[in-house]
Amino acid sequence: MKGIILAGGTGSRLFPLTRVASKQLQPVYDKPMVYYPLTTLVEGGVREFCLITTPQDLPRFRQLLGNGAGWGLSIEYREQPRPEGIAQAFLIGESFIGEDPVALILGDNVFYGADSFQRAFAEFQSGATIFGYHVNDPQRYGVVEFDSQGRAISIEEKPKAPKSNYAVPGLYLYDNQVLSITKNLKPSRRGELEITDVNVEYLRRGQLHVSSLSRGFAWLDAGTSSSLHEASAYVQTIEKRAGIKIGCPEEAAFRRGHLSLQKLEALTDEMPDCEYREYLKGVIEEAKRLGK
């Protein structure tokens, strides 16, 4: 499965921070925001990535992530001159997707907890898989309605009268039909190609699976100044209490077998003295102790 990280947009809700750096390059505690969605996809088994961003921000992302080879990954880049909807990512990344299935993740979404995503990646075969997450303010999101058997029966984008409290987070798994579906979409009244319309078409075809995320799962949308601060505080609390790092692509690549212990050690040795380096040294020491 290929992976697309959509990191475009103007970041207007984070003004004036985004006058100097893309929203997805802002820090969420101790790491750039883009590290978190990248790590989520790596944990799901994705190795080939396409990052889509604005022409002016693309060089900064390339400087940060490179071509991914150091992590045992492959990262390509595409420009999004104007934000015209989430589903536009499939048209921009068509040549990258080719004939493969694709996972699309939004660059300002932070996920943590349980193994729902890894299981969904492992079990994915065809159609579309999206997720449902219980929120207090569903009118801000795409909202999925379930019947008494727990099956999805409708999806609406930012409804004034939501039919449930289950919002659709910014991670979507699709088979290759997503390309033809997107090409046949008509822009919404906002002039955008809506990801909800893609999901509705899969639902119409009887090929949409919605997985409800457990109460122990955390979904943080770091798109505003307040939510960015809240996400940082949450990550700091979890990392301090559990002694693990959220959104660490080096560790994720190592645990998925994309990086050997020797390569992880070499990467870590190149880092300056910092808490991030000390954490990875701990990962290495534990792996050696366990004989991995």
DAJO-V861079 format. One record per residue. RES is the residue in one letter. OMEGA is omega as a letter, one per 40 degrees, with the letter a starting at -180 (999 if undefined). Layout:
res = [RES/RES]
omega = [OMEGA/OMEGA]
This chain:
res = [M/K/G/I/I/L/A/G/G/T/G/S/R/L/F/P/L/T/R/V/A/S/K/Q/L/Q/P/V/Y/D/K/P/M/V/Y/Y/P/L/T/T/L/V/E/G/G/V/R/E/F/C/L/I/T/T/P/Q/D/L/P/R/F/R/Q/L/L/G/N/G/A/G/W/G/L/S/I/E/Y/R/E/Q/P/R/P/E/G/I/A/Q/A/F/L/I/G/E/S/F/I/G/E/D/P/V/A/L/I/L/G/D/N/V/F/Y/G/A/D/S/F/Q/R/A/F/A/E/F/Q/S/G/A/T/I/F/G/Y/H/V/N/D/P/Q/R/Y/G/V/V/E/F/D/S/Q/G/R/A/I/S/I/E/E/K/P/K/A/P/K/S/N/Y/A/V/P/G/L/Y/L/Y/D/N/Q/V/L/S/I/T/K/N/L/K/P/S/R/R/G/E/L/E/I/T/D/V/N/V/E/Y/L/R/R/G/Q/L/H/V/S/S/L/S/R/G/F/A/W/L/D/A/G/T/S/S/S/L/H/E/A/S/A/Y/V/Q/T/I/E/K/R/A/G/I/K/I/G/C/P/E/E/A/A/F/R/R/G/H/L/S/L/Q/K/L/E/A/L/T/D/E/M/P/D/C/E/Y/R/E/Y/L/K/G/V/I/E/E/A/K/R/L/G/K]
omega = [i/i/i/i/a/a/a/i/a/a/a/a/i/i/e/a/a/i/a/a/i/i/a/i/i/a/i/a/a/a/i/a/a/i/a/i/i/a/i/a/i/i/i/i/i/i/a/a/i/i/a/a/a/i/a/a/a/i/a/i/i/i/a/a/a/a/i/a/a/i/a/a/i/a/i/a/i/i/i/a/i/i/a/i/a/a/i/a/a/i/i/a/a/a/i/a/a/a/a/i/a/i/i/i/i/a/i/i/i/a/i/i/i/a/a/a/a/i/i/i/a/a/a/i/a/a/a/i/i/a/i/a/a/a/i/a/a/a/i/a/i/a/i/i/a/i/a/i/a/i/i/i/i/i/i/i/i/a/i/i/a/i/i/i/a/i/i/i/a/i/a/i/a/i/a/i/a/a/a/i/a/a/a/i/i/i/i/i/i/a/a/i/a/i/i/i/i/a/i/i/i/i/i/a/a/a/a/i/i/a/i/a/a/a/i/a/i/i/a/i/a/a/i/a/a/a/i/i/i/i/i/a/i/a/i/a/a/a/a/a/a/a/i/i/i/i/i/a/i/i/a/i/i/a/i/i/i/i/i/i/a/i/i/i/i/i/a/i/a/a/i/i/a/a/a/i/a/i/a/i/i/i/a/a/i/a/i/a/a/i/a/999]
